[in-house]
Amino acid sequence: MSTAARGPRARRTAGLLAGLALAVSVLTGCGGSDGGDADATSSAAPGTVSVAADGVQEITLTTGDDYRFSPATFTVAPGEVRLTVDNTADQYTHNFLFTAGAGPADITEEIPVLGPGESKTITFTVQTPGDYPFECSFHVALGQVGTMTVSG
């Protein structure tokens, strides 16, 4: 029996089911990662750190609609670091913070909110060598993480 012969309630139910199926397929396609690139940050090329005229080490990270930091890894020497994060996203807000308790020492400086098209800079001092994980706490589950290594 066709949907038209079943009456308005059957047509409405069929329409709702078709709409639900379309919504699920659209959301699945827009979901970002399939989990296959969870290790993408570890294979990316490390970032280049420069030293400014005032002796402060400088690094710029970019982030966007792909839920990644670029570069995701970089190495600094003990001392003062000036870190800039550029959000090149068209629609997503990000943040930047060092993962509390995950490194040899806590770094409390952070960028709490970074809207699309915004750029912000933090300056901090690190003395203890080791790996300092960082993240966008809004999108950490999507793999927006990285590591700063202090060496020397």
PENORNOR-V137237 format. One record per helix or strand of 2 or more residues. SS is the DSSP state (helix for helix, strand for strand). FROM is the first residue (numbers start at 0). TO is the last residue. Records with the same first field share a line. If there is no record, write none. Layout:
SS=FROM-TO ; FROM-TO
//
This chain:
helix=2-5 ; 7-28 ; 39-42 ; 139-141
strand=49-50 ; 56-62 ; 68-69 ; 72-75 ; 78-86 ; 93-97 ; 109-113 ; 118-125 ; 129-134 ; 144-149
//
